Each structure stands twice: as C-alpha cells, then as structure tokens.
Amino acid sequence: MSEAVLDIAGIEKTYNRGRPGQVEVLRGLDLQVARAEIVALVAPSGAGKSTLLHIAGLLDTADAGKVAIAGREMTGLSDRARTEARRRDVGFVYQFHHLLPEFTAAENIVLPQLADGTGRRAAEARAAHLLDLVGVGARAAHRPAALSGGEQQRVAFCRALANRPRLLLADEPTGNLDPETSDRVFATLLSLVRETGLSALIATHNLDLARRMDRVVRLEAGRII
C-alpha cells in the first residue's frame, strides 16, 4: 500500500465505560486508507461505523489507539488543534445534507472557506468550479429548499471539499435518496473524489455501490475483517 493518508491502529471505544451496561464498540481496530484510494466500509446496523468515522475525522476520541492523517499523529492534540486539523484535512458528508437553509447553494460552499481564511473572490470561484463539476452550477443561486434531494446532496459534497481536504469521510451519503437518484448521485461523488485525487472512506449498506470503490472492508465485532 502506498503512503497512508488515514492510518488508524489499535482503536478501542467503549460507551458507558466502567459502568453497568457498558457497550464495547471498537476492539483494537486497524485500518489504513492510501493516497487517492476510495475504500468502502460496510457494516451491519449498530456495528460502530459512525463511531469509527467520527474518531477518524477527529469528532470523537478513542479510549486507546492512534489516528494519523497524512503522517501526522492526531492522538493527544488539544481541542483547538483538533478543530484546526479537522477543518484543514477532513471533509464530511452525511446521509442528510445539513445545508444551511437561509443561504444559497454557492454560499453554503463559500462560508467554510471564509472561516478558513480564504478571500471571498477565491472562495466564490472555488464554489462555482465545484458546483459545475457536479452538474448543478445553474442552481448556484438557489436555496436548499428549492433543490431536489439529489441536488442538495451534490451541494453537500461540494461543501465537504471546499477547503481541499486530504481525506473525505462519508456516512451513508446517498442513504436518504431513492435507488435511481442514489445511483446517479453516488456516481457523481466517485467522479468528484477521483477528479480531486482525494482519499475517501465511505460507509454504505449498498453492496453494489461498495463494489464500485477501490476496496471493500467490513466492520464486524469491533474489528475490520
């Protein structure tokens, strides 16, 4: 495997640790995602895939183990340093788009860039470029309520990539769409990821979609198999 953009080793996570009814979710989990590799993560419901994605994306911390992104060890960073690393290195896409309803499609992509220090003109050009890549450039001035479900999710993809992250994490990114729209939107996501040379870890229940990625891993009993 080429240099790993995401390197997770020995991750353990237990909820209600040390209390009655504690739930051991991840048990010494190891996973690597190489540069420009797209990995499908499949798992039964409740297996801990969202927990894994949150730990990989620095939204949650593990009880044990390490997380490194682009060769930089993230374990033990302060909250502020984790926030900065997450904003710089990681893009997220969820099952529901979570777009800000009062802003247009373009503005939803511009705002995270402004928060990261990008100038407005450059941020607007980046937003227009990404929207064109996913085929919704003509809808840039529309607010989310005026967009279809598939269009909303394409805008969410663009927002996730706005700050040029090294790693994309997606949790059932087309799970809220009908099968036909899901297939089209997923094809757009794969094309966008390959176009930008990203590494990606994408959780999905859909095995047909999973097989279109570079590699498929399964999360079961707290470990990758």
N, C-alpha and C positions, 0 to 999 in steps of 0.2 A: 504494500500500500504506500502511496506517495505521502508526503508530509500531511499530517492530520490537521485540519482546521478545528475540529472538535475532538478532544481526547478526554474521555470520561473513564475513570478507573476506580474500582472498589467502592462504588457508591452504595451507601446504605441509608434508608429512610424509614422511620417508624413514627406513626402518629399516635398521640397519647402515650409517648414513651415513658415506661416505668409506672404506668397506671393500669388499673383493671380494664380489660377490653382493648389493650393496645393493638394496633394493626401494623404489621411489618410489610411494607410495600415494596421496597427495593432491597436486594440482598447481595451486596458485593457485585454490583453490575458494572460491566466493562463495555465500552463502545467507542469506536473511532469513526469519524467521517472525514474522508480525504479531501484535498483541494479539488473543487469543481465536481465533486461526487454528489449524486442525489440518492439518498437512502430512504426506503420506505420502512416505517415502523408499524407493524401490525400487532394487535393485542386484543384479547377478549375484554369486554367491559369490566371496569374495576381493577384491571391489572396494574395500573400505575403509569400509563403512558403520559397523561397530563402532568403528573408529578415529575416524571423524567424530563419532559420538555421544559418545565419551569426551573428545574435545577440546572439543566444545560444552558438555559437562557438567563441565568442569574436572577430569576424572580424569586427563587426559594433556595434554601441551603440544605445540604445533606448532613446527616449525622456523622458520616465518615466517608472517606474517599476524596478524590480530587477532580476538578474540572479545569481544563486548559483550553483556551481559544487562541488559535494561531500561535501556539507555542508559549503563550503567557499563562502562567498559573493564576487562577482566579480565586482559589480557596484562601480564605482568611482576609480578603480585602475588606476595607471599611465600606459602610453602606454607600457613601458618596462615590468611592472608587468603583464599586459595583455598578452604580447607576450610570456613571460615565462610560464604563466598559460596555454595558448593555446598549446604551444609546449609540455608541460608535461601532460596535462589532456585530450586533444581533438584530435581525428583523423578525417580527412575529406576524403570523396570520392565524386567525381563529375560525371556528365554524361560523360564527356570526361576525359580520363585518366591523361592528363597533365604530363606524364613521361618525364624526361629529355632525349632527343633523342640521345645525344652523350655518354650516359652511358648505361651499361648493365642492365638487369632486377635486378640482385643482387645488383649492385652499386646504383641503384635508391632507394633501401631499406637500404643500408648501410649509405648513405650520411646523412639522417636526424638523424641517431643515433650518427654519429660522431659530428654533430652540437650540440647534446645534451650532449656531453662529454663521450659517450661510447667508449671504446677501440676498435681498428679495429678488432681484433680477435673475440671479443664477438659480435660485430656488424655483421660480416660476418657469424658467426654461427647462429645468430638470423635470418638473411635474408634467409639462406639455410633452416632453420626449417620452416619458414612461407611459402616459395615457395613450399616446399614439402607438406605442409598442403593443399594447394590449387591445387595441382596436376601439377605444372609447374616447378618442381625442375630441370628437364632435360633441361629447357630453360634458366637457370640462366645466362649463358654467352652470351645470345643473346640481341642485342639492340632492342628497341621498334619496329622499322620498320620491323624487322624480325619476329615479333609476330603477331598472329591473333588478331582481336578486343577483343575476349573473353579472350585471354591470357593477353593482355595489361591491361584489367580491373582487372583481378585477381592480377596482379603485383601491380596495384594501391591500391587494398585492403590491400595487404601486407605492402606497404609503409605507409598507414594510421595507421597501427597497430604496426609499427616498434618500437616506443618508449613506448609501453604498456600504451596507454591512458585509462582513466576511461570511456570515452564517445566517441562513433562513431556517426558522423553526415554524412548522405549520401543524396545527391540531385539527384534524378533520376539516380541511379548508373548503371542501365542497359538500360537506355532510348535510347542509341545510338546503340544498338545491335538488330539483327533480333530476332523474337519471340523465336525460338528454342534455340539460343545461350543465350538469356536473361534468359530463364528459368533455364538453366544449371548453368550459372554464378551466378544467384541470389541464387540458392540452395547452391552454394559454399560459398557465403557471409554469409548466415544464419548459415551454419555449422561452419564457422570460428568464427563468433561472439559468438556462443554458446560454442565453444571449449575454447575460451579465457575468458568467463564469463563477457563480456562487456555489458554495457548498450548501446542501439542504438536508434536513431531517424532517420527513413529512409523515405524520401519523394518519392512517386511514384504515377503515374497515373493509374497503373495497379492494379485493384481491386483484381484480382486473386492472385497476389503476396502479396498484402496487407493482405489478409486473412490468409496468412501463418505465419504472425507475431503474437506476443502475444496479441496485442491490436491495434485497428484502431481508429484514431481520425481524424476529418475533420476540416479544416480551412476554415471558411466562414465569410464574412463581418467583417474580422479583429479579429475574436474570434475563440476559439476551441469549437466545438459542438460535 
